[in-house]
């Protein structure tokens, strides 16, 4: 396997460091067995229908195209080694994350925020098509006192109706007083199994705002593992997803507070149609002896068909007393009173329902600190997803 690390053309990390890290990941992967359906995190995922040996052993016929406009600043090997160690510790029991680290052809490692006063949106796009299995590793470092706005986009297309596999890992390392606004989009073809692990580590007074929009795929499992490691760090994780036909997506977030005066807010909205199925599990962990911790999570699910399913599972482990924690979850269909009101104002049933669905997810998009062109694109994609549901 050819080991390479892509950043900008003028800066590359020592390849020995990358190769050593990959070997450590391979060693850890060798200690794990394939996940079992009776494990808590996999209890609701249809692993019995997933033929991993067949998909993972397929010869790689996919082509991968990566486009970016990222300006990457220099990063010393000592910092890269620290990030690798943290990543390895974070995913030491995550089978699919380790699989991705071992089998990714290239690691994409960026250190951003090198131009003072820069307030542009950086773009990174990973598209793959064909058959076989593909893996991606995206690593991002934000230096002290820097502010970054980034879009990280994944998409796939297929040349046949044959099932194929995508595993991916993203890791965001925020230093003191840094700020990252990130829009993460996924737009997958209907024959894809996708397994994704998203890790982050935040230092003192840093702020991470992650806006996630996963769409498509045959079956998927996504993990979010944010760590608020520094005093005064803040996390906002907001997501909107829409599923149709027989798509299945299982999302699990584990927010861990490790320092005083930390704040987290998790908000997930889901729209399911046809016979699709979405599961969201929000875990919060606050260890003993922390002070002035504020944490909130909410999950709202809208079902547009009787055979569509959505589940919300909030789980809180709070071992400190000086905290403020709240949670909420709803699952339901379109509000009949609101629908009746719009019909009474002369709207057709189709227009009234479309308006109510747009209102359900519209606020999450409207509040994005990104250009209107991106917001319009997201609106169009979600609307298209919902409109593409099967009728009857």
C-alpha beads as a LAMMPS data file, in Angstrom:
LAMMPS data file: protein, C-alpha beads

392 atoms
391 bonds

1 atom types
1 bond types

-500.0 500.0 xlo xhi
-500.0 500.0 ylo yhi
-500.0 500.0 zlo zhi

Masses

1 110.0

Atoms # bond

1 1 1 0.000 0.000 0.000
2 1 1 1.337 3.423 -0.942
3 1 1 1.435 5.655 2.150
4 1 1 1.192 9.357 1.455
5 1 1 -0.005 12.454 3.226
6 1 1 -1.639 15.251 1.273
7 1 1 -1.666 18.854 2.481
8 1 1 -0.467 21.761 0.395
9 1 1 2.325 21.369 -2.128
10 1 1 4.960 23.069 -0.015
11 1 1 4.565 21.171 3.244
12 1 1 4.517 17.471 4.005
13 1 1 4.875 15.643 7.276
14 1 1 7.562 13.056 7.773
15 1 1 6.335 9.883 6.096
16 1 1 7.954 7.753 8.788
17 1 1 5.582 9.349 11.328
18 1 1 2.586 8.492 9.162
19 1 1 3.755 4.939 8.535
20 1 1 4.405 4.394 12.262
21 1 1 0.932 5.655 13.140
22 1 1 -0.677 3.407 10.543
23 1 1 1.166 0.391 11.958
24 1 1 -0.067 1.219 15.460
25 1 1 -3.624 1.447 14.144
26 1 1 -3.185 -1.871 12.369
27 1 1 -1.937 -3.471 15.577
28 1 1 -4.942 -2.169 17.526
29 1 1 -7.328 -3.346 14.823
30 1 1 -5.833 -6.822 15.154
31 1 1 -6.929 -6.950 18.794
32 1 1 -10.590 -6.272 17.928
33 1 1 -13.189 -8.615 16.551
34 1 1 -15.950 -7.551 14.211
35 1 1 -18.787 -5.864 16.167
36 1 1 -21.640 -8.037 17.393
37 1 1 -25.300 -7.213 17.367
38 1 1 -25.636 -7.750 21.103
39 1 1 -23.225 -4.874 21.858
40 1 1 -25.118 -1.823 23.071
41 1 1 -23.920 0.580 20.357
42 1 1 -24.760 -1.920 17.614
43 1 1 -27.946 -3.319 19.103
44 1 1 -30.267 -1.612 16.617
45 1 1 -28.051 -1.702 13.548
46 1 1 -28.802 -4.585 11.104
47 1 1 -25.330 -6.145 11.262
48 1 1 -26.773 -9.550 10.341
49 1 1 -27.533 -8.144 6.881
50 1 1 -24.061 -6.664 6.431
51 1 1 -21.570 -8.989 4.744
52 1 1 -18.362 -7.249 5.757
53 1 1 -15.838 -9.858 4.515
54 1 1 -17.359 -9.753 1.052
55 1 1 -17.500 -5.951 0.815
56 1 1 -14.089 -5.312 2.384
57 1 1 -12.332 -7.903 0.225
58 1 1 -13.656 -6.549 -3.054
59 1 1 -10.921 -5.212 -5.327
60 1 1 -10.907 -1.443 -5.265
61 1 1 -12.367 -0.244 -8.535
62 1 1 -13.545 3.098 -7.199
63 1 1 -12.040 6.363 -8.341
64 1 1 -11.592 9.144 -5.805
65 1 1 -11.522 12.843 -6.584
66 1 1 -10.500 15.387 -3.953
67 1 1 -10.877 19.108 -4.481
68 1 1 -9.988 21.786 -1.950
69 1 1 -9.313 25.484 -1.653
70 1 1 -7.617 25.134 1.705
71 1 1 -4.711 27.326 2.702
72 1 1 -2.585 25.117 4.972
73 1 1 -0.065 26.642 7.386
74 1 1 3.014 24.848 8.642
75 1 1 2.712 22.273 11.420
76 1 1 5.650 20.778 13.264
77 1 1 6.028 17.021 13.571
78 1 1 5.802 17.157 17.370
79 1 1 2.290 18.621 17.157
80 1 1 1.300 16.110 14.492
81 1 1 2.593 13.282 16.686
82 1 1 0.492 14.595 19.600
83 1 1 -2.612 14.670 17.413
84 1 1 -1.932 11.138 16.167
85 1 1 -1.608 9.899 19.757
86 1 1 -4.887 11.523 20.746
87 1 1 -6.662 10.093 17.706
88 1 1 -5.352 6.609 18.382
89 1 1 -6.462 6.789 22.003
90 1 1 -9.905 8.032 20.961
91 1 1 -10.626 5.217 18.509
92 1 1 -8.807 2.295 20.124
93 1 1 -12.061 0.341 20.495
94 1 1 -13.773 1.621 17.325
95 1 1 -13.513 -1.175 14.750
96 1 1 -14.563 0.795 11.682
97 1 1 -12.488 3.869 12.595
98 1 1 -9.359 1.722 12.911
99 1 1 -10.253 -0.060 9.679
100 1 1 -10.424 3.332 7.960
101 1 1 -7.086 4.454 9.425
102 1 1 -5.411 1.282 8.189
103 1 1 -6.957 1.131 4.717
104 1 1 -7.154 4.803 3.701
105 1 1 -4.857 5.351 0.736
106 1 1 -4.103 8.900 1.817
107 1 1 -4.357 10.984 4.977
108 1 1 -5.506 14.567 4.496
109 1 1 -3.929 16.697 7.250
110 1 1 -4.396 20.465 7.407
111 1 1 -3.369 23.185 9.829
112 1 1 -5.559 26.219 9.176
113 1 1 -5.703 29.824 10.238
114 1 1 -2.302 30.865 8.974
115 1 1 -3.428 34.165 7.455
116 1 1 -4.368 36.832 9.986
117 1 1 -7.658 38.548 9.336
118 1 1 -8.754 36.010 6.768
119 1 1 -12.518 35.486 6.842
120 1 1 -13.138 33.200 3.896
121 1 1 -14.782 29.799 3.699
122 1 1 -12.355 26.977 3.042
123 1 1 -13.703 24.030 1.017
124 1 1 -12.762 20.349 0.977
125 1 1 -14.628 17.838 -1.182
126 1 1 -14.228 14.059 -1.269
127 1 1 -16.134 12.267 -4.031
128 1 1 -15.844 8.601 -4.920
129 1 1 -17.556 6.446 -7.499
130 1 1 -17.462 2.850 -8.637
131 1 1 -17.419 -0.361 -6.620
132 1 1 -15.339 -1.896 -3.839
133 1 1 -14.397 -0.214 -0.568
134 1 1 -13.063 3.292 0.052
135 1 1 -11.675 4.913 3.222
136 1 1 -10.942 8.540 4.083
137 1 1 -9.004 10.209 6.907
138 1 1 -9.359 13.980 7.413
139 1 1 -7.342 15.631 10.198
140 1 1 -7.594 19.323 11.044
141 1 1 -5.559 21.478 13.433
142 1 1 -6.641 25.031 14.378
143 1 1 -3.816 26.995 16.101
144 1 1 -4.234 29.340 19.054
145 1 1 -6.403 32.418 18.590
146 1 1 -7.302 31.492 15.010
147 1 1 -10.777 31.466 13.495
148 1 1 -11.659 29.125 10.630
149 1 1 -14.764 28.542 8.520
150 1 1 -14.750 25.278 6.629
151 1 1 -17.010 23.041 4.549
152 1 1 -16.156 19.336 4.526
153 1 1 -18.155 17.452 1.917
154 1 1 -18.529 13.748 1.081
155 1 1 -20.451 12.332 -1.866
156 1 1 -20.619 9.100 -3.830
157 1 1 -22.051 7.629 -7.002
158 1 1 -22.248 4.077 -8.216
159 1 1 -21.870 2.412 -11.601
160 1 1 -24.150 -0.511 -10.736
161 1 1 -26.627 -1.614 -8.082
162 1 1 -23.916 -3.532 -6.255
163 1 1 -23.444 -2.688 -2.575
164 1 1 -20.172 -1.031 -1.650
165 1 1 -18.458 0.298 1.481
166 1 1 -17.172 3.647 2.779
167 1 1 -15.379 4.152 6.109
168 1 1 -14.175 7.565 7.218
169 1 1 -12.534 9.313 10.150
170 1 1 -12.403 13.041 10.897
171 1 1 -10.522 14.623 13.780
172 1 1 -10.546 18.307 14.771
173 1 1 -7.948 19.665 17.195
174 1 1 -8.669 23.165 18.539
175 1 1 -6.004 24.977 20.526
176 1 1 -6.541 27.763 23.102
177 1 1 -9.056 30.448 22.113
178 1 1 -9.451 29.064 18.594
179 1 1 -12.762 28.927 16.755
180 1 1 -13.981 26.524 14.078
181 1 1 -17.262 26.888 12.195
182 1 1 -17.725 23.692 10.194
183 1 1 -20.432 22.569 7.779
184 1 1 -20.214 18.831 7.217
185 1 1 -22.297 17.408 4.353
186 1 1 -22.784 13.844 3.159
187 1 1 -24.660 12.897 -0.022
188 1 1 -24.414 9.155 -0.696
189 1 1 -25.776 6.837 -3.363
190 1 1 -28.502 4.288 -2.422
191 1 1 -26.153 1.271 -2.561
192 1 1 -23.624 2.437 0.009
193 1 1 -22.839 1.133 3.478
194 1 1 -21.157 3.986 5.328
195 1 1 -19.446 4.027 8.728
196 1 1 -18.185 7.345 10.007
197 1 1 -16.380 8.439 13.187
198 1 1 -16.008 12.150 14.017
199 1 1 -13.643 13.114 16.850
200 1 1 -12.780 16.511 18.311
201 1 1 -10.620 17.860 21.137
202 1 1 -10.989 21.402 22.431
203 1 1 -8.494 23.352 24.514
204 1 1 -9.102 26.349 26.797
205 1 1 -11.684 28.901 25.617
206 1 1 -12.045 27.284 22.193
207 1 1 -15.339 27.105 20.318
208 1 1 -16.470 24.434 17.882
209 1 1 -19.694 24.891 15.927
210 1 1 -20.365 21.786 13.843
211 1 1 -23.313 21.805 11.461
212 1 1 -23.936 18.361 9.994
213 1 1 -26.186 17.455 7.040
214 1 1 -26.011 13.703 6.303
215 1 1 -28.184 12.523 3.418
216 1 1 -28.521 9.226 1.601
217 1 1 -26.814 5.863 1.729
218 1 1 -28.282 2.390 2.073
219 1 1 -27.199 1.744 5.671
220 1 1 -25.067 3.954 7.873
221 1 1 -23.669 4.317 11.359
222 1 1 -22.140 7.599 12.533
223 1 1 -20.337 8.352 15.790
224 1 1 -19.632 11.840 17.143
225 1 1 -17.064 11.963 19.946
226 1 1 -16.474 15.578 21.039
227 1 1 -14.231 16.206 24.065
228 1 1 -14.287 19.519 25.899
229 1 1 -10.834 19.250 27.449
230 1 1 -10.042 22.875 28.285
231 1 1 -11.655 25.283 30.737
232 1 1 -14.189 27.546 29.085
233 1 1 -14.470 25.529 25.881
234 1 1 -17.784 25.517 24.024
235 1 1 -19.419 23.048 21.639
236 1 1 -22.460 23.476 19.408
237 1 1 -23.432 20.420 17.388
238 1 1 -26.424 20.919 15.110
239 1 1 -27.617 18.421 12.516
240 1 1 -30.418 17.943 10.011
241 1 1 -30.918 14.707 8.106
242 1 1 -33.572 13.469 5.693
243 1 1 -34.117 9.852 4.632
244 1 1 -36.376 8.235 2.070
245 1 1 -37.221 4.834 0.588
246 1 1 -35.557 2.093 2.725
247 1 1 -32.573 4.089 3.965
248 1 1 -31.331 3.435 7.484
249 1 1 -29.124 5.739 9.518
250 1 1 -27.989 5.159 13.094
251 1 1 -26.347 8.149 14.803
252 1 1 -24.692 8.162 18.204
253 1 1 -23.100 11.145 19.940
254 1 1 -21.026 11.044 23.115
255 1 1 -20.282 14.521 24.498
256 1 1 -17.676 14.422 27.274
257 1 1 -16.872 17.372 29.536
258 1 1 -13.387 17.252 31.072
259 1 1 -13.056 20.796 32.453
260 1 1 -14.835 23.486 34.457
261 1 1 -16.955 26.214 32.844
262 1 1 -17.573 24.183 29.694
263 1 1 -20.734 24.388 27.605
264 1 1 -22.271 22.002 25.109
265 1 1 -25.435 22.119 23.030
266 1 1 -26.551 19.260 20.824
267 1 1 -29.528 19.653 18.492
268 1 1 -30.561 16.977 15.976
269 1 1 -33.503 17.138 13.559
270 1 1 -34.618 14.240 11.375
271 1 1 -37.185 13.839 8.609
272 1 1 -38.123 10.284 7.609
273 1 1 -40.316 9.245 4.688
274 1 1 -41.380 6.023 2.916
275 1 1 -39.970 3.057 4.904
276 1 1 -36.811 4.762 6.102
277 1 1 -35.523 4.392 9.653
278 1 1 -33.450 6.809 11.723
279 1 1 -32.035 6.319 15.200
280 1 1 -30.431 9.029 17.289
281 1 1 -28.725 8.354 20.611
282 1 1 -27.384 11.333 22.528
283 1 1 -24.938 10.498 25.317
284 1 1 -23.648 13.053 27.797
285 1 1 -20.871 12.302 30.279
286 1 1 -19.819 14.684 33.055
287 1 1 -17.288 13.168 35.501
288 1 1 -17.073 14.061 39.214
289 1 1 -15.756 17.326 40.680
290 1 1 -16.432 19.608 37.721
291 1 1 -17.873 23.087 38.232
292 1 1 -20.144 25.358 36.234
293 1 1 -20.888 22.933 33.424
294 1 1 -23.845 23.618 31.122
295 1 1 -25.107 20.916 28.774
296 1 1 -28.233 20.646 26.658
297 1 1 -29.368 18.152 24.060
298 1 1 -32.524 17.843 22.005
299 1 1 -33.761 15.584 19.232
300 1 1 -36.800 16.341 17.092
301 1 1 -38.099 13.880 14.514
302 1 1 -40.713 14.376 11.822
303 1 1 -42.322 11.350 10.156
304 1 1 -44.099 11.885 6.826
305 1 1 -45.289 8.298 6.277
306 1 1 -46.869 5.675 8.514
307 1 1 -44.160 3.106 7.746
308 1 1 -41.267 5.497 8.389
309 1 1 -39.603 5.220 11.797
310 1 1 -37.595 7.580 13.972
311 1 1 -36.163 6.935 17.421
312 1 1 -34.642 9.326 19.939
313 1 1 -32.641 8.069 22.923
314 1 1 -31.205 10.651 25.330
315 1 1 -28.725 9.272 27.889
316 1 1 -27.143 11.371 30.625
317 1 1 -24.322 10.354 32.978
318 1 1 -23.807 13.250 35.350
319 1 1 -21.534 12.770 38.371
320 1 1 -21.029 16.426 39.338
321 1 1 -23.443 18.615 41.266
322 1 1 -22.522 22.093 40.020
323 1 1 -24.033 21.578 36.577
324 1 1 -27.055 22.556 34.507
325 1 1 -28.241 19.784 32.196
326 1 1 -31.413 19.578 30.118
327 1 1 -32.689 17.322 27.374
328 1 1 -35.740 16.886 25.187
329 1 1 -36.951 14.575 22.443
330 1 1 -40.006 14.477 20.184
331 1 1 -41.226 12.099 17.478
332 1 1 -44.352 12.859 15.490
333 1 1 -45.973 13.737 12.183
334 1 1 -47.166 17.065 10.807
335 1 1 -49.177 19.076 13.312
336 1 1 -52.833 18.822 12.277
337 1 1 -53.794 22.190 13.757
338 1 1 -51.025 23.990 11.888
339 1 1 -51.977 22.171 8.703
340 1 1 -55.652 23.087 9.140
341 1 1 -54.718 26.744 9.685
342 1 1 -52.699 26.897 6.457
343 1 1 -55.455 25.145 4.524
344 1 1 -57.938 27.680 5.869
345 1 1 -55.716 30.444 4.474
346 1 1 -56.102 29.046 0.969
347 1 1 -52.986 26.895 0.586
348 1 1 -53.230 23.545 -1.148
349 1 1 -52.516 20.438 0.970
350 1 1 -49.193 19.917 -0.860
351 1 1 -48.050 23.522 -0.386
352 1 1 -49.156 23.571 3.243
353 1 1 -47.258 20.385 4.080
354 1 1 -44.184 21.605 2.202
355 1 1 -44.244 24.857 4.154
356 1 1 -44.506 23.074 7.501
357 1 1 -41.667 20.692 6.650
358 1 1 -39.471 23.590 5.545
359 1 1 -40.210 25.388 8.802
360 1 1 -39.180 22.264 10.716
361 1 1 -35.592 22.366 9.504
362 1 1 -35.348 25.906 8.111
363 1 1 -34.146 27.621 11.282
364 1 1 -31.128 25.328 11.552
365 1 1 -30.031 26.409 8.083
366 1 1 -30.911 30.078 8.482
367 1 1 -28.632 30.378 11.520
368 1 1 -25.536 29.110 9.711
369 1 1 -22.685 31.670 9.769
370 1 1 -22.008 30.930 6.102
371 1 1 -22.856 32.577 2.757
372 1 1 -26.432 32.481 1.498
373 1 1 -25.366 30.427 -1.512
374 1 1 -24.448 27.519 0.772
375 1 1 -27.720 27.834 2.691
376 1 1 -29.694 27.742 -0.552
377 1 1 -27.813 24.644 -1.681
378 1 1 -28.599 22.857 1.571
379 1 1 -32.268 23.865 1.348
380 1 1 -32.451 22.502 -2.183
381 1 1 -30.795 19.211 -1.314
382 1 1 -33.053 18.526 1.671
383 1 1 -36.177 19.520 -0.253
384 1 1 -35.134 17.258 -3.131
385 1 1 -34.576 14.393 -0.736
386 1 1 -38.041 14.732 0.752
387 1 1 -39.678 15.262 -2.646
388 1 1 -38.008 12.102 -3.939
389 1 1 -39.968 9.849 -1.605
390 1 1 -42.029 7.065 -3.031
391 1 1 -45.747 7.770 -3.343
392 1 1 -48.260 5.084 -2.454

Bonds

1 1 1 2
2 1 2 3
3 1 3 4
4 1 4 5
5 1 5 6
6 1 6 7
7 1 7 8
8 1 8 9
9 1 9 10
10 1 10 11
11 1 11 12
12 1 12 13
13 1 13 14
14 1 14 15
15 1 15 16
16 1 16 17
17 1 17 18
18 1 18 19
19 1 19 20
20 1 20 21
21 1 21 22
22 1 22 23
23 1 23 24
24 1 24 25
25 1 25 26
26 1 26 27
27 1 27 28
28 1 28 29
29 1 29 30
30 1 30 31
31 1 31 32
32 1 32 33
33 1 33 34
34 1 34 35
35 1 35 36
36 1 36 37
37 1 37 38
38 1 38 39
39 1 39 40
40 1 40 41
41 1 41 42
42 1 42 43
43 1 43 44
44 1 44 45
45 1 45 46
46 1 46 47
47 1 47 48
48 1 48 49
49 1 49 50
50 1 50 51
51 1 51 52
52 1 52 53
53 1 53 54
54 1 54 55
55 1 55 56
56 1 56 57
57 1 57 58
58 1 58 59
59 1 59 60
60 1 60 61
61 1 61 62
62 1 62 63
63 1 63 64
64 1 64 65
65 1 65 66
66 1 66 67
67 1 67 68
68 1 68 69
69 1 69 70
70 1 70 71
71 1 71 72
72 1 72 73
73 1 73 74
74 1 74 75
75 1 75 76
76 1 76 77
77 1 77 78
78 1 78 79
79 1 79 80
80 1 80 81
81 1 81 82
82 1 82 83
83 1 83 84
84 1 84 85
85 1 85 86
86 1 86 87
87 1 87 88
88 1 88 89
89 1 89 90
90 1 90 91
91 1 91 92
92 1 92 93
93 1 93 94
94 1 94 95
95 1 95 96
96 1 96 97
97 1 97 98
98 1 98 99
99 1 99 100
100 1 100 101
101 1 101 102
102 1 102 103
103 1 103 104
104 1 104 105
105 1 105 106
106 1 106 107
107 1 107 108
108 1 108 109
109 1 109 110
110 1 110 111
111 1 111 112
112 1 112 113
113 1 113 114
114 1 114 115
115 1 115 116
116 1 116 117
117 1 117 118
118 1 118 119
119 1 119 120
120 1 120 121
121 1 121 122
122 1 122 123
123 1 123 124
124 1 124 125
125 1 125 126
126 1 126 127
127 1 127 128
128 1 128 129
129 1 129 130
130 1 130 131
131 1 131 132
132 1 132 133
133 1 133 134
134 1 134 135
135 1 135 136
136 1 136 137
137 1 137 138
138 1 138 139
139 1 139 140
140 1 140 141
141 1 141 142
142 1 142 143
143 1 143 144
144 1 144 145
145 1 145 146
146 1 146 147
147 1 147 148
148 1 148 149
149 1 149 150
150 1 150 151
151 1 151 152
152 1 152 153
153 1 153 154
154 1 154 155
155 1 155 156
156 1 156 157
157 1 157 158
158 1 158 159
159 1 159 160
160 1 160 161
161 1 161 162
162 1 162 163
163 1 163 164
164 1 164 165
165 1 165 166
166 1 166 167
167 1 167 168
168 1 168 169
169 1 169 170
170 1 170 171
171 1 171 172
172 1 172 173
173 1 173 174
174 1 174 175
175 1 175 176
176 1 176 177
177 1 177 178
178 1 178 179
179 1 179 180
180 1 180 181
181 1 181 182
182 1 182 183
183 1 183 184
184 1 184 185
185 1 185 186
186 1 186 187
187 1 187 188
188 1 188 189
189 1 189 190
190 1 190 191
191 1 191 192
192 1 192 193
193 1 193 194
194 1 194 195
195 1 195 196
196 1 196 197
197 1 197 198
198 1 198 199
199 1 199 200
200 1 200 201
201 1 201 202
202 1 202 203
203 1 203 204
204 1 204 205
205 1 205 206
206 1 206 207
207 1 207 208
208 1 208 209
209 1 209 210
210 1 210 211
211 1 211 212
212 1 212 213
213 1 213 214
214 1 214 215
215 1 215 216
216 1 216 217
217 1 217 218
218 1 218 219
219 1 219 220
220 1 220 221
221 1 221 222
222 1 222 223
223 1 223 224
224 1 224 225
225 1 225 226
226 1 226 227
227 1 227 228
228 1 228 229
229 1 229 230
230 1 230 231
231 1 231 232
232 1 232 233
233 1 233 234
234 1 234 235
235 1 235 236
236 1 236 237
237 1 237 238
238 1 238 239
239 1 239 240
240 1 240 241
241 1 241 242
242 1 242 243
243 1 243 244
244 1 244 245
245 1 245 246
246 1 246 247
247 1 247 248
248 1 248 249
249 1 249 250
250 1 250 251
251 1 251 252
252 1 252 253
253 1 253 254
254 1 254 255
255 1 255 256
256 1 256 257
257 1 257 258
258 1 258 259
259 1 259 260
260 1 260 261
261 1 261 262
262 1 262 263
263 1 263 264
264 1 264 265
265 1 265 266
266 1 266 267
267 1 267 268
268 1 268 269
269 1 269 270
270 1 270 271
271 1 271 272
272 1 272 273
273 1 273 274
274 1 274 275
275 1 275 276
276 1 276 277
277 1 277 278
278 1 278 279
279 1 279 280
280 1 280 281
281 1 281 282
282 1 282 283
283 1 283 284
284 1 284 285
285 1 285 286
286 1 286 287
287 1 287 288
288 1 288 289
289 1 289 290
290 1 290 291
291 1 291 292
292 1 292 293
293 1 293 294
294 1 294 295
295 1 295 296
296 1 296 297
297 1 297 298
298 1 298 299
299 1 299 300
300 1 300 301
301 1 301 302
302 1 302 303
303 1 303 304
304 1 304 305
305 1 305 306
306 1 306 307
307 1 307 308
308 1 308 309
309 1 309 310
310 1 310 311
311 1 311 312
312 1 312 313
313 1 313 314
314 1 314 315
315 1 315 316
316 1 316 317
317 1 317 318
318 1 318 319
319 1 319 320
320 1 320 321
321 1 321 322
322 1 322 323
323 1 323 324
324 1 324 325
325 1 325 326
326 1 326 327
327 1 327 328
328 1 328 329
329 1 329 330
330 1 330 331
331 1 331 332
332 1 332 333
333 1 333 334
334 1 334 335
335 1 335 336
336 1 336 337
337 1 337 338
338 1 338 339
339 1 339 340
340 1 340 341
341 1 341 342
342 1 342 343
343 1 343 344
344 1 344 345
345 1 345 346
346 1 346 347
347 1 347 348
348 1 348 349
349 1 349 350
350 1 350 351
351 1 351 352
352 1 352 353
353 1 353 354
354 1 354 355
355 1 355 356
356 1 356 357
357 1 357 358
358 1 358 359
359 1 359 360
360 1 360 361
361 1 361 362
362 1 362 363
363 1 363 364
364 1 364 365
365 1 365 366
366 1 366 367
367 1 367 368
368 1 368 369
369 1 369 370
370 1 370 371
371 1 371 372
372 1 372 373
373 1 373 374
374 1 374 375
375 1 375 376
376 1 376 377
377 1 377 378
378 1 378 379
379 1 379 380
380 1 380 381
381 1 381 382
382 1 382 383
383 1 383 384
384 1 384 385
385 1 385 386
386 1 386 387
387 1 387 388
388 1 388 389
389 1 389 390
390 1 390 391
391 1 391 392
